[in-house]
């Protein structure tokens, strides 16, 4: 009767752990309890086997058979506990998956609410007005810059075409200075060579004439 009561309590604990209303922390606790119970039953079954061996050696067949029957009961309960553990593992995985699904849905809802709030606070008219206002500011700034760049006073009377022509003259003059002069030819003309060759004779004649005049 005591064993039946313990089994009933064990099954009730397992069923409670399977209940959707139970907390997530209940499953690991139940799984740990089932593992310990299964280990205990396996030791019990091994002990009955050793007892059966001793009774067999003592030629006490009836007692040995009773030990083997107990071993079978312990093994049956151990297998049942193993199945319970699989069920608990399955529920843990299912709950983790359900939690991940819930978190995903909550995140989607939160994102949707944020987008909805943005849409409610900003309309297409607001955006168009903001763009139009920005364009107006840009145009005003352009006009201000043009006004600041307009010449005033004496500089306003400058003739741009005249200044451009003067600049071109300066550039041409600078270019002429930078160009190298053409090399002079060293080849002498025939007449020049004749003049050069007769130059000493002319000088001698003039000198003779001058001496004659001085003698007079």
Phi, psi and omega in degrees: 000322179297320180294320179297320179295318179296320179295321179295317178297321180295314180297321179296320179297318180295317180296323178296321180294334179279348184292135179298334182282348181286153181284162181295330182289343180290325182296311177300322178296316179296319180298318178296319179297319180294320179296317178295318180295319179296318178298320179297317180293324178296321176294321177299316180296319179296322179295321178295325177297317179295321177297318180298322177297317180296317179294326178295319177295327180276005179066026178258083186294319183298315180293323179295320179295321178299320178296320179292324177297317178297321179300317179298318179297315179298319180294321178297315178295323179296318177295321178297318178295324177297320177294321177299320180297320177297320179296318180295317177302316181298319180291324178300315179296319180296318180293321178297319178295318179296321179295318178298320178296317179297317179298320179295315179297318179298319179296318178296318179296318179297316178296319179296320179295321179295316179296319179298318179296322178295316180296325179288327182275337182231124179250170179295328177295320178298318180294316179297320178295320179295319179294317180297319179296320178297320178296321178296317178298320180295317179294319178297319179295321179297317179296321178297317179296320177296320179295320179292330181276351181287128180296147178227160178070220183296326181294341180286341182270359181294137176269112183297321180295320179295319178295322179296318180295319179295321178295321178295321178297318179296320180295320179293321179296317178296324179292322178296322179293327182281338181287137180288148178287146180292141182294142178278141181281135180268354181284130183265146177286155181303319181296323180294319179297322180294316181297318181295318182291331181268356183298318179298322180296318178297317178300319180295322180294318179295321179295319179297319180296320181294322179293322180295319179295325180289329179293328179291000000 
